[in-house]
Amino acid sequence: MQVTDVIPKPTIVIIAFLAFISFQNLVWDNEQIRKLRRVKKERERGLSINLGGGDCEWTEPKALGPDPQIFGTLLAAYPGSGMRLLWQHAEGLTGIEVGDDYDFSPDTGHRSGIIKTAYPNLEGIWSYGDTMDQVILIVSNPRWGIPSYHTMLYEIEYAPDYETALRHMHKLFTKRPEVQQWKKFRDHRFQEEVLLWRYFIDYWMAGGEQYWMDGDFERNGQYPYGWVNKTDRKIDEHCIYDLDCFPTAVLSYELLHDPVTGPIEARKLAKALDGKLGIDVIDEEARECVWHKVKEFKEQPDLDGRNRNPVKATEYGFTLAQLRYIKQTLIEMRNEYSAGEWEKNKLAQELVLYLDMYLEDNEPEIEEMQGYSSPTPAPNEEYIQSLHEWYASLGRGERYSRYDIEMNTTAIDEQNTTSVKGKTNSTETASSAR
């Protein structure tokens, strides 16, 4: 006699149904347990939490202590060119508090993981030795990047040294200078800053191409030093002994900031960080959510603080001659990175797309100014001299003492035949400012 002959068929159906429900509950419970374990683990390590289905929860990043085993990532940007946005997204994706090459971030000490720098610009230093393993570069349109850099300098009182900068760090992203203050900086430093913006990108793209002369410890081309010709440049020793300086990713600030392209651009950042020893990146399904959470929970102060000021960022303009100089620089770079050894380099071609985008974005302003701009006036030597004195009074001009110069005379003499004059005559751009 079979069991089914004893148990009524309706009862068998009910038992089967209950068994099915129990099995489903078991599967559901196991899935919930796995999810709870994942959330617990993510909370413990400070990583933003993947809630599934494209949803996420923001958590505060945590600093990593010194650990030589953790894969080190260096975030590099010309000052004022989107570093803050880049490190905020790096923190959102990894849960790791990003360190600073000057240790401005609180309680950093000597730590591993992710470090931000403006090196080789004079605003950055190589303080991390050989602890970094890759570089991620972010670029921005110099039309806006250079004024942004000046605003940063203004906020920290044009600090000529670490101690002064540290005293004024709390003012960052809180105010904007008067337009006339910007014009003074612009007219005195214009060509140098455009060159430094360009050379910064060249340095990293070429794996550490040293554009400054030996002995120029600020890497700023100020008298008595100058820039080294492209054909005579060597590789920075840091990029020989400490780090492979070729970037693993190049991002655009403008695309990372935009609400449409931002999550897509952030994928490049996540890809460069994913799978690295000691670095946990949130699951791919939650990364777009993290981009939006970063925007919502980003660390303050931020640009929102500056935007409350009566002077708007759009008021920091350039003369027509200066805009044309920027345009020519972008064209030269676009042509350089489109040909020769760069033609099949994926990152170089991404950079070319960014440069083309900047050319397109800047063109309407040039066309508008061409319609009403007056001819360039004759050079005003008195104005140029006043700019020189003003910049020197800030402690940022004539930085090399006689002792420094005499100590480095040999290095200067050896390179004079292979360098171009560092302090260019900015007569045309300065005199056209007013």
HELIX and SHEET records of a PDB file:
HELIX    1   1 VAL A    3  VAL A    6  1                                   4    
HELIX    2   2 LYS A    9  ARG A   45  1                                  37    
HELIX    3   3 MET A   83  THR A   94  1                                  12    
HELIX    4   4 PRO A  142  GLU A  155  1                                  14    
HELIX    5   5 TYR A  162  HIS A  168  1                                   7    
HELIX    6   6 MET A  169  LYS A  171  5                                   3    
HELIX    7   7 VAL A  179  MET A  205  1                                  27    
HELIX    8   8 LYS A  230  ASP A  232  5                                   3    
HELIX    9   9 HIS A  238  TYR A  241  1                                   4    
HELIX   10  10 TYR A  253  HIS A  257  1                                   5    
HELIX   11  11 GLY A  262  LEU A  273  1                                  12    
HELIX   12  12 GLU A  284  ALA A  286  5                                   3    
HELIX   13  13 ARG A  287  PHE A  297  1                                  11    
HELIX   14  14 LEU A  303  ASN A  307  1                                   5    
HELIX   15  15 ALA A  313  GLU A  315  5                                   3    
HELIX   16  16 LEU A  320  GLU A  336  1                                  17    
HELIX   17  17 GLY A  340  TRP A  342  5                                   3    
HELIX   18  18 LYS A  346  TYR A  372  1                                  27    
HELIX   19  19 GLU A  381  SER A  393  1                                  13    
HELIX   20  20 ARG A  402  MET A  407  1                                   6    
HELIX   21  21 THR A  409  GLN A  415  1                                   7    
HELIX   22  22 ASN A  416  THR A  418  5                                   3    
HELIX   23  23 THR A  427  SER A  431  1                                   5    
SHEET    1   A 2 ILE A  49  GLY A  52  0                                        
SHEET    2   A 2 ASP A  55  GLU A  57 -1                                        
SHEET    1   B 5 GLY A  99  ASP A 100  0                                        
SHEET    2   B 5 ILE A 114  THR A 117  1                                        
SHEET    3   B 5 THR A  73  ALA A  76  1                                        
SHEET    4   B 5 GLN A 134  VAL A 139  1                                        
SHEET    5   B 5 ALA A 249  SER A 252  1                                        
SHEET    1   C 2 GLU A 209  GLN A 210  0                                        
SHEET    2   C 2 LYS A 234  ILE A 235 -1                                        
SHEET    1   D 2 GLY A 226  VAL A 228  0                                        
SHEET    2   D 2 SER A 419  LYS A 421 -1                                        
END                                                                             
